[in-house]
């Protein structure tokens, strides 16, 4: 007796589901788990974990981490990682970028006394430009180099004016406001277009003015590398550039009372070249380098 066509088709579909469930849902994952236990691959399969001299897991070579104190300040005896926009920093459950682009140059200043719907004080928001400027200034101060960058104010904010013209977009300048410097700050330039530059009043609408970044007198090639002031797309990058590592060598040597040459030797040992010789850029794994510092050049006191 032949089964009805519709029933035969359903049975065939059921058999296909069972077969592929067994193959792809059970056999294939088990094979991959087995492959992951092969010596040489097992460490990667388990997360590329890094252990200290005592055997305690202190992180993963694939995920960066912050080397800061409880107040969020950099610990001077350690190499610092690049910034992170993932949660409170390098949070693998909140991996993300800031989603801010080159046109993010104007801050939203906090309004004194204002609160959000949950009752939290208004903290405003920083533009990408101000974030970069602030980080560059802080890195320069920490490592004793020139932290100035083009389009940044001396106090580490985006050097941006809102410029008002008599005829809207043209004509003489009638007003200029340093929109990222809240009053009573002194504007980074005294005048523009023949009119005094004003500080910004939080909550005031300056949308009628033209956004005008001011380059300033910073060097064309900043002393602080780009990866020291920008977060990676994932927010989890465990590496820094050799240039950023070199910037920190003298501080590390001073804090650990050793010669810069000893620190540079460890940096060179933990610098990886381009993948396959041409992919990506040379990089330094910060966690592994800091662990090597503690083993080979421990800080006194």
ChimeraX attribute file (.defattr): number of C-alpha atoms within 10 A of each C-alpha:
attribute: neighborCount
match mode: 1-to-1
recipient: residues
	/A:1	3
	/A:2	5
	/A:3	8
	/A:4	8
	/A:5	9
	/A:6	8
	/A:7	10
	/A:8	12
	/A:9	12
	/A:10	11
	/A:11	12
	/A:12	11
	/A:13	12
	/A:14	11
	/A:15	12
	/A:16	12
	/A:17	12
	/A:18	12
	/A:19	12
	/A:20	12
	/A:21	13
	/A:22	12
	/A:23	13
	/A:24	11
	/A:25	12
	/A:26	11
	/A:27	13
	/A:28	13
	/A:29	12
	/A:30	13
	/A:31	10
	/A:32	11
	/A:33	13
	/A:34	11
	/A:35	13
	/A:36	16
	/A:37	14
	/A:38	11
	/A:39	8
	/A:40	9
	/A:41	12
	/A:42	15
	/A:43	14
	/A:44	14
	/A:45	15
	/A:46	11
	/A:47	13
	/A:48	15
	/A:49	16
	/A:50	17
	/A:51	15
	/A:52	14
	/A:53	10
	/A:54	6
	/A:55	8
	/A:56	10
	/A:57	11
	/A:58	14
	/A:59	17
	/A:60	18
	/A:61	20
	/A:62	17
	/A:63	21
	/A:64	25
	/A:65	25
	/A:66	22
	/A:67	19
	/A:68	14
	/A:69	10
	/A:70	8
	/A:71	6
	/A:72	9
	/A:73	10
	/A:74	18
	/A:75	14
	/A:76	18
	/A:77	21
	/A:78	25
	/A:79	25
	/A:80	23
	/A:81	28
	/A:82	24
	/A:83	22
	/A:84	26
	/A:85	21
	/A:86	21
	/A:87	14
	/A:88	9
	/A:89	17
	/A:90	23
	/A:91	18
	/A:92	14
	/A:93	8
	/A:94	15
	/A:95	16
	/A:96	19
	/A:97	17
	/A:98	15
	/A:99	9
	/A:100	11
	/A:101	10
	/A:102	8
	/A:103	9
	/A:104	14
	/A:105	24
	/A:106	24
	/A:107	20
	/A:108	14
	/A:109	20
	/A:110	18
	/A:111	16
	/A:112	11
	/A:113	7
	/A:114	12
	/A:115	13
	/A:116	9
	/A:117	6
	/A:118	6
	/A:119	8
	/A:120	9
	/A:121	14
	/A:122	14
	/A:123	14
	/A:124	12
	/A:125	13
	/A:126	20
	/A:127	21
	/A:128	22
	/A:129	26
	/A:130	24
	/A:131	18
	/A:132	23
	/A:133	26
	/A:134	24
	/A:135	20
	/A:136	27
	/A:137	23
	/A:138	17
	/A:139	23
	/A:140	17
	/A:141	12
	/A:142	14
	/A:143	17
	/A:144	13
	/A:145	16
	/A:146	16
	/A:147	25
	/A:148	25
	/A:149	25
	/A:150	18
	/A:151	21
	/A:152	27
	/A:153	26
	/A:154	17
	/A:155	13
	/A:156	21
	/A:157	26
	/A:158	32
	/A:159	28
	/A:160	27
	/A:161	30
	/A:162	22
	/A:163	24
	/A:164	22
	/A:165	17
	/A:166	11
	/A:167	10
	/A:168	14
	/A:169	13
	/A:170	9
	/A:171	10
	/A:172	14
	/A:173	18
	/A:174	17
	/A:175	20
	/A:176	28
	/A:177	24
	/A:178	28
	/A:179	29
	/A:180	27
	/A:181	25
	/A:182	17
	/A:183	14
	/A:184	10
	/A:185	12
	/A:186	14
	/A:187	22
	/A:188	21
	/A:189	15
	/A:190	13
	/A:191	14
	/A:192	15
	/A:193	13
	/A:194	12
	/A:195	13
	/A:196	15
	/A:197	22
	/A:198	24
	/A:199	20
	/A:200	24
	/A:201	19
	/A:202	17
	/A:203	12
	/A:204	10
	/A:205	9
	/A:206	17
	/A:207	10
	/A:208	12
	/A:209	19
	/A:210	16
	/A:211	19
	/A:212	16
	/A:213	17
	/A:214	16
	/A:215	15
	/A:216	16
	/A:217	12
	/A:218	16
	/A:219	12
	/A:220	10
	/A:221	10
	/A:222	15
	/A:223	18
	/A:224	23
	/A:225	19
	/A:226	15
	/A:227	16
	/A:228	21
	/A:229	21
	/A:230	21
	/A:231	22
	/A:232	18
	/A:233	15
	/A:234	18
	/A:235	26
	/A:236	26
	/A:237	21
	/A:238	22
	/A:239	27
	/A:240	22
	/A:241	22
	/A:242	19
	/A:243	17
	/A:244	21
	/A:245	27
	/A:246	16
	/A:247	21
	/A:248	23
	/A:249	21
	/A:250	19
	/A:251	20
	/A:252	24
	/A:253	20
	/A:254	14
	/A:255	15
	/A:256	21
	/A:257	14
	/A:258	15
	/A:259	14
	/A:260	17
	/A:261	12
	/A:262	14
	/A:263	24
	/A:264	18
	/A:265	10
	/A:266	16
	/A:267	24
	/A:268	14
	/A:269	11
	/A:270	19
	/A:271	19
	/A:272	16
	/A:273	14
	/A:274	12
	/A:275	10
	/A:276	7
	/A:277	9
	/A:278	9
	/A:279	9
	/A:280	10
	/A:281	12
	/A:282	17
	/A:283	20
	/A:284	23
	/A:285	24
	/A:286	29
	/A:287	27
	/A:288	20
	/A:289	22
	/A:290	20
	/A:291	18
	/A:292	19
	/A:293	21
	/A:294	15
	/A:295	12
	/A:296	12
	/A:297	19
	/A:298	15
	/A:299	17
	/A:300	7
	/A:301	4
